[in-house]
Amino acid sequence: MMNLQYEAERFVLGSILQQPDLIDECYLHPEEFMDPDGRHKLVMEFMRYLHEDEGVPLDVMSVAQAAGDKLLKLGGISYLFELKDAVPSVANFDYYQSIVRQAYVKHKSVGMLGMLQDLGMRQEMDAKELVGKAQEAFEELAELTVTNQSDVVKMSEVLKDHHKTIRERQHKQGITGAKTASADLDLLTGGHQDGDFEVIGARPSIGKTAYIVDDMKKTAQAGRPAVMFSLEMTARQIAERFICNIGNIDNAKLRTGNLSDTDWERWSYAMEELDRLPIYIDDTPGMTLQDIQRKVKQLKKQHPRIVVYIDFLQLVNPGKRFSKEHEGVAYVSKGLKQIARKYECPVIAISAVSRKCEERQDKRPMMSDLRESGSIESDADIIIFLYRDDYYNPNTEKNGGKGLSIMELIVAKGRNVGTGTIEVAFDKKTGKILDLDRKHHEDKGGDSGGGAHNRKRGAGGKG
């Protein structure tokens, strides 16, 4: 061990023995003290232990007493006095502990490289899992380089230039985030907010992917770039859904190639519009959470206002092994929330819903129906369930007429925005989501922008 590291450890511990309140400014953990005899690690452990007991002073005598039969291992009470007397100046405390932290990070880096090399030699080790472990390990180290000593700011500083923010909100008429698939949902939520993790849940064949496609289109038409990480469908399948949505083309006709002259005109328009819109897709099979984070980081540099979509959450590879499936899903859920916060972008993920809801008389999904719901329910800022009564009841009164279906957007959780249910019209042939007062959408090729209010019921209080 370098002498500088050893002396820095001594000075950190000695400074605290001289001025006990420095323990509150110490961000080091006991394992970061690496003297060969392990004495410094033990001293810090006892200091932390004493610090938790407010009735006990932190000094040489209290540390010696807390050490008990381990005092000799520390070098005796004489070594504690030696630590206290060795400090040149407690004014340099931050400098001392920065040396200790840097040495620990370098030591851990070397150890992790060795560990990864050993793992890489194993025949059974999957390459994606190895990369995931490497990224996770070095992200852990990167966090250690941030001491968090200057994160606390005066509350009033947070509202610097607040008047400009209010003016912007006034100009945007309450829509402060990226546009969603519904005008009324925009009014309820303010749009997709940067830093928010949103979950869209529904049973199979209700229209989850169609909803996300329409949502992405409207986000991009309003000027926000959008990217989909598709783990279930290929890029071509998703792209064809965009063509049907934008061009008002029956997806059955596109699948069979049985297009009329009018359909070909609509296809041509949709191709030009899709090329114009800032919409991106990645359908790499077996994508890990670490893959997604790395790609979002790259996209954020190119498109600072990117909106991220995941289709779907349960198919994201955690990048590491878990003994139980729900633990892996919880890890991915927390990871997606961290991506949203770290890169200040909305992350909207489709989630599977268990078939429990279909066993009830009212088949509308609830938060407890989310697959591995505990973590998702906790991590998500907004949870929206999609429900179509005509899927379960063909003779329902809830249909939009002219081949349209009434889709309910059930906002079951709305941190900061409240809850409620919004009804929209869903065109199953084209995949369009329409506000109800626009359900007689023009039959001509092309897509119209704008939105209008539709029916909304049960809007709740702030969450």
C-alpha positions in Angstrom: 0.0 0.0 0.0 1.3 3.5 -0.8 2.4 5.5 2.2 0.2 8.4 1.1 -2.9 6.2 1.3 -1.9 4.9 4.8 -1.1 8.4 6.1 -4.4 9.8 4.7 -6.3 7.1 6.6 -4.5 8.0 9.8 -5.3 11.7 9.3 -9.0 11.1 8.6 -9.4 9.0 11.8 -7.2 11.4 13.8 -9.1 14.5 12.7 -12.4 12.9 13.9 -10.7 12.1 17.3 -9.6 15.7 17.5 -12.9 17.2 16.3 -15.7 14.6 16.7 -18.3 16.6 14.7 -16.3 15.9 11.5 -17.9 12.4 11.5 -21.0 14.1 10.1 -18.9 15.3 7.1 -17.2 11.9 6.6 -18.6 10.1 3.5 -16.2 7.2 3.8 -17.3 3.6 4.8 -15.2 1.3 7.0 -14.3 -1.0 4.1 -12.6 1.9 2.3 -9.8 1.9 5.0 -7.2 -0.6 3.7 -4.2 -0.6 6.0 -2.6 -4.1 6.0 -3.4 -4.8 9.6 -7.1 -3.8 9.3 -6.8 -1.5 12.3 -8.2 1.6 10.5 -11.3 -0.2 9.3 -12.1 -1.3 12.8 -11.5 2.2 14.2 -14.0 3.6 11.7 -16.5 0.8 12.5 -16.4 1.7 16.2 -16.7 5.5 15.4 -19.8 4.8 13.3 -21.2 2.7 16.1 -20.6 5.4 18.6 -22.0 8.1 16.3 -25.3 6.3 16.2 -25.6 6.5 20.0 -26.2 10.2 20.7 -25.6 9.8 24.5 -22.0 8.7 24.1 -19.1 11.1 23.2 -16.8 10.2 20.4 -13.3 10.4 21.7 -10.2 8.1 22.4 -11.7 6.7 25.6 -15.1 5.9 24.1 -13.6 4.2 21.1 -11.3 2.2 23.3 -14.2 1.1 25.5 -16.3 0.2 22.4 -13.4 -1.9 21.1 -13.5 -4.1 24.1 -11.4 -7.3 23.6 -10.5 -6.0 20.1 -8.5 -3.1 21.6 -5.2 -4.9 21.3 -6.0 -5.6 17.6 -6.3 -1.8 17.2 -2.8 -1.4 18.6 -4.1 -0.5 22.1 -5.2 2.9 23.4 -1.7 4.2 22.7 -2.4 3.9 18.9 -5.6 5.8 19.2 -3.7 8.7 20.9 -1.1 8.4 18.2 -3.8 8.8 15.5 -5.1 11.9 17.3 -1.7 13.5 17.6 -0.5 12.7 14.1 -2.9 15.1 12.3 -1.2 18.2 10.8 -4.4 20.1 10.5 -8.1 19.2 10.7 -8.7 22.0 8.2 -7.5 19.5 5.5 -10.0 16.8 6.4 -11.8 16.8 3.0 -8.5 16.5 1.3 -7.5 13.5 3.4 -10.7 11.6 2.8 -10.6 12.3 -0.9 -7.2 10.5 -1.1 -8.7 7.5 0.8 -11.7 7.4 -1.6 -9.6 7.6 -4.7 -7.3 4.9 -3.6 -10.2 2.6 -2.7 -11.8 3.2 -6.1 -8.6 2.3 -7.9 -8.2 -0.8 -5.7 -11.8 -1.9 -6.5 -11.3 -1.2 -10.2 -8.3 -3.6 -10.4 -10.2 -6.2 -8.4 -13.3 -5.9 -10.7 -11.2 -6.2 -13.8 -9.7 -9.4 -12.4 -13.1 -10.7 -11.5 -14.5 -9.9 -15.0 -11.5 -11.6 -16.6 -12.1 -14.8 -14.6 -15.8 -14.7 -15.6 -14.9 -14.2 -19.2 -12.8 -17.4 -19.2 -15.8 -19.5 -18.2 -17.4 -21.3 -21.1 -20.9 -21.1 -19.6 -20.8 -17.3 -19.2 -23.1 -15.6 -21.6 -21.5 -12.5 -23.3 -24.5 -10.3 -22.7 -24.5 -11.2 -19.0 -20.8 -10.5 -18.7 -21.2 -7.1 -20.3 -24.1 -6.4 -17.9 -22.0 -7.4 -14.9 -19.2 -5.1 -16.1 -21.4 -2.1 -16.7 -23.1 -2.6 -13.3 -19.8 -2.9 -11.5 -18.3 0.2 -13.0 -21.5 2.2 -12.5 -21.2 1.3 -8.8 -17.6 2.6 -8.9 -18.7 5.8 -10.7 -21.2 6.5 -7.9 -18.3 6.4 -5.4 -16.5 9.2 -7.2 -19.5 11.5 -6.3 -19.2 12.6 -2.7 -22.6 14.3 -2.5 -21.1 17.0 -0.3 -22.7 19.8 -2.3 -26.1 18.4 -3.2 -28.0 20.3 -0.5 -29.1 23.7 -1.7 -31.3 26.5 -0.2 -34.9 25.9 -1.1 -35.3 29.3 -2.7 -32.5 28.5 -5.1 -34.5 25.7 -6.6 -37.0 28.3 -7.8 -34.5 30.5 -9.6 -36.2 32.0 -12.7 -39.5 30.4 -11.6 -41.5 33.2 -13.2 -40.2 32.0 -16.6 -41.4 28.5 -15.9 -44.8 29.8 -15.0 -45.0 31.9 -18.2 -44.0 28.8 -20.2 -46.8 26.8 -18.6 -49.2 29.5 -19.3 -48.1 29.6 -22.9 -48.5 25.8 -23.2 -51.9 25.9 -21.6 -51.0 23.3 -19.0 -49.3 20.8 -21.3 -45.8 20.9 -19.9 -44.6 17.6 -21.2 -44.5 15.5 -24.4 -47.9 14.9 -26.0 -49.8 11.6 -25.2 -52.2 9.7 -27.3 -55.2 11.6 -25.9 -55.9 15.3 -25.5 -57.8 14.7 -22.3 -54.9 12.7 -20.9 -52.7 15.6 -21.7 -55.0 17.8 -19.6 -55.0 15.4 -16.7 -51.3 14.7 -16.6 -49.7 17.7 -18.4 -48.2 15.2 -20.9 -45.2 12.9 -20.5 -43.0 14.6 -17.9 -39.2 14.4 -18.0 -38.0 12.1 -15.3 -41.2 10.2 -15.0 -41.5 6.5 -15.3 -44.9 5.5 -16.7 -46.5 2.1 -17.1 -49.1 1.1 -19.6 -50.8 -2.2 -18.6 -53.5 -4.3 -20.3 -54.4 -7.9 -21.2 -53.3 -9.3 -24.6 -55.1 -8.0 -27.7 -56.6 -5.0 -26.0 -54.4 -2.6 -28.0 -51.2 -1.9 -25.9 -48.8 -1.7 -28.8 -51.3 0.2 -31.0 -51.7 2.7 -28.2 -47.9 3.1 -27.8 -47.6 3.6 -31.6 -50.2 6.3 -31.6 -48.7 7.9 -28.6 -45.2 8.0 -30.2 -46.7 9.5 -33.4 -48.4 12.3 -31.5 -45.3 12.9 -29.4 -43.1 13.2 -32.6 -45.7 15.3 -34.4 -45.4 17.8 -31.5 -41.7 18.0 -32.0 -40.3 15.5 -29.4 -38.1 12.7 -30.7 -39.3 9.2 -29.6 -37.5 5.9 -29.5 -39.0 2.4 -29.0 -37.0 -0.5 -27.6 -39.1 -3.4 -28.9 -38.5 -6.7 -27.3 -41.6 -8.5 -28.6 -42.1 -7.4 -32.2 -39.7 -6.8 -35.0 -38.9 -3.3 -36.3 -40.7 -4.0 -39.6 -43.8 -5.1 -37.8 -43.8 -1.9 -35.7 -43.1 0.2 -38.7 -46.0 -1.2 -40.6 -48.3 -0.3 -37.7 -47.0 3.3 -38.0 -47.8 3.2 -41.7 -51.4 2.0 -41.1 -51.9 4.6 -38.3 -50.5 7.6 -40.2 -52.1 6.7 -43.6 -55.5 5.4 -42.3 -54.8 2.0 -44.0 -56.5 -1.2 -42.9 -53.8 -3.3 -41.4 -55.4 -6.5 -42.9 -54.9 -5.0 -46.4 -51.3 -4.2 -45.7 -50.6 -7.7 -44.5 -52.1 -9.2 -47.6 -50.7 -6.6 -50.0 -54.3 -6.1 -51.3 -54.1 -2.3 -51.6 -56.3 -0.2 -53.8 -55.1 2.9 -55.7 -56.3 5.1 -52.8 -54.5 2.9 -50.3 -51.3 3.2 -52.3 -51.6 7.0 -52.2 -52.1 6.8 -48.4 -49.1 4.5 -48.1 -47.0 7.0 -50.1 -48.1 9.8 -47.8 -47.5 7.7 -44.7 -44.0 6.8 -45.8 -43.1 10.4 -46.4 -44.6 11.4 -43.0 -42.8 8.6 -41.1 -39.5 9.7 -42.8 -40.1 13.2 -41.6 -40.9 12.4 -38.0 -38.2 11.9 -35.4 -39.2 8.3 -34.5 -36.6 5.6 -33.9 -36.7 1.9 -33.0 -34.3 -0.7 -31.7 -35.5 -4.4 -31.8 -32.2 -6.0 -30.7 -33.2 -9.5 -29.3 -32.4 -10.1 -25.7 -31.7 -6.5 -24.8 -30.5 -6.0 -21.2 -31.3 -3.2 -18.9 -27.7 -2.1 -19.3 -28.0 -2.1 -23.1 -31.1 0.2 -22.8 -29.3 2.6 -20.4 -26.3 2.8 -22.6 -28.4 3.5 -25.7 -30.5 6.1 -23.9 -27.3 7.9 -22.9 -26.2 8.0 -26.5 -29.6 9.1 -27.8 -29.8 11.8 -25.1 -26.6 13.4 -26.5 -28.1 13.5 -30.0 -31.7 14.3 -29.0 -31.8 16.1 -25.6 -35.7 15.9 -25.6 -36.0 12.2 -26.3 -39.0 10.2 -25.1 -38.3 6.5 -24.4 -40.8 3.7 -24.9 -40.3 0.0 -23.8 -42.3 -2.8 -25.3 -42.4 -4.5 -22.9 -41.1 -4.4 -19.3 -41.2 -8.1 -18.5 -39.1 -9.0 -21.5 -36.2 -6.8 -20.6 -33.2 -8.9 -19.6 -32.0 -7.8 -16.2 -28.4 -8.5 -17.2 -27.8 -10.7 -14.2 -29.2 -13.9 -12.7 -32.0 -13.9 -10.1 -33.3 -16.9 -8.2 -36.9 -15.7 -8.7 -38.5 -14.1 -11.7 -40.2 -11.3 -9.7 -36.8 -10.2 -8.4 -35.5 -9.7 -12.0 -38.7 -7.8 -12.9 -38.3 -5.6 -9.8 -34.7 -4.9 -10.8 -35.7 -3.8 -14.3 -38.5 -1.7 -13.0 -36.2 0.2 -10.6 -33.6 0.5 -13.4 -36.1 2.1 -15.8 -37.1 4.5 -13.1 -33.4 5.4 -12.6 -32.9 5.9 -16.3 -35.9 8.3 -16.4 -34.4 10.3 -13.5 -30.8 10.2 -14.5 -31.3 11.3 -18.1 -34.3 13.5 -17.4 -36.6 11.9 -20.0 -40.0 10.3 -19.9 -39.8 6.5 -19.9 -43.1 4.7 -20.9 -43.1 1.0 -20.5 -45.8 -1.5 -21.5 -46.4 -4.1 -18.7 -48.1 -7.4 -18.8 -51.3 -7.8 -16.7 -52.2 -11.1 -15.0 -55.3 -13.0 -16.0 -56.7 -12.6 -12.5 -58.7 -9.6 -13.7 -60.6 -11.9 -16.1 -61.8 -14.0 -13.2 -63.7 -11.0 -11.8 -67.1 -9.8 -12.9 -65.6 -6.3 -13.5 -62.6 -7.2 -15.7 -61.0 -3.8 -15.6 -57.4 -4.2 -14.4 -56.2 -3.0 -11.1 -52.7 -2.3 -9.8 -52.6 -5.6 -8.0 -53.0 -7.3 -11.4 -49.6 -6.1 -12.7 -47.2 -8.9 -13.1 -44.8 -8.8 -10.1 -46.9 -5.7 -9.1 -45.1 -4.7 -5.9 -42.1 -3.0 -7.3 -43.8 -1.7 -10.5 -46.6 -0.2 -8.4 -44.0 1.5 -6.2 -41.6 2.7 -8.9 -44.0 4.1 -11.4 -45.0 7.7 -11.3 -48.1 7.0 -13.5 -49.9 3.8 -14.2 -52.5 3.6 -16.9 -54.6 0.5 -17.7 -56.3 0.0 -21.1 -59.7 -1.6 -21.1 -62.2 -2.3 -23.9 -65.6 -3.6 -22.9 -66.3 -4.9 -26.4 -63.4 -7.3 -26.1 -65.3 -9.2 -23.3 -68.9 -8.2 -24.2 -69.5 -8.1 -28.0 -73.0 -6.7 -27.4 -71.9 -3.9 -25.1 -73.3 -0.5 -25.4 -69.8 0.9 -25.2 -68.8 0.9 -28.9 -67.9 3.8 -31.0 -69.8 2.8 -34.1 -68.4 2.5 -37.6 -65.9 -0.1 -36.6 -64.6 1.9 -33.7 -64.2 0.6 -30.1 -64.4 2.6 -26.9 -61.1 2.3 -25.0 -60.9 3.3 -21.4 -57.6 4.9 -20.2 -57.8 4.1 -16.5 -55.2 6.3 -14.7 -54.9 4.1 -11.6 -51.9 6.0 -10.2 -50.9 9.5 -10.9 -48.2 10.9 -8.7 -48.7 14.7 -8.7 -51.6 14.5 -11.2 -54.4 12.5 -9.6 -56.4 9.6 -11.0 -59.4 9.2 -13.3 -60.8 7.4 -16.4 -60.7 8.8 -19.9 -62.6 7.4 -22.8 -61.2 7.4 -26.4 -62.2 5.8 -29.6 -59.9 3.0 -30.9 -59.9 2.1 -34.6 -58.9 -1.5 -34.6 -58.2 -1.5 -38.4 -55.7 1.3 -38.4 -54.6 1.4 -34.8 -55.6 5.0 -34.3 -56.5 6.5 -31.0 -59.1 9.3 -31.4 -60.7 11.7 -29.0 -64.4 11.0 -28.9 -65.5 14.2 -30.5 -63.2 13.4 -33.5 -64.3 9.8 -33.9 -65.8 10.7 -37.3 -62.2 11.2 -38.5 -61.8 12.1 -42.1 -61.7 9.1 -44.4 -59.2 10.6 -46.8 -55.5 9.7 -46.6 -53.3 11.5 -44.1 -53.3 12.2 -40.5 -54.7 15.3 -38.8 -53.1 16.9 -35.8 -54.6 18.7 -33.0 -56.8 17.5 -30.2 -60.0 18.3 -28.4 -61.6 17.5 -25.1 -63.4 14.3 -24.7 -65.3 12.6 -21.9 -63.5 12.2 -18.6 -65.0 10.7 -15.5 -63.9 10.1 -12.0 -61.0 12.6 -11.9 -59.6 12.3 -8.4 -57.5 14.4 -6.1 -53.8 14.9 -6.3 -51.7 11.8 -5.7 
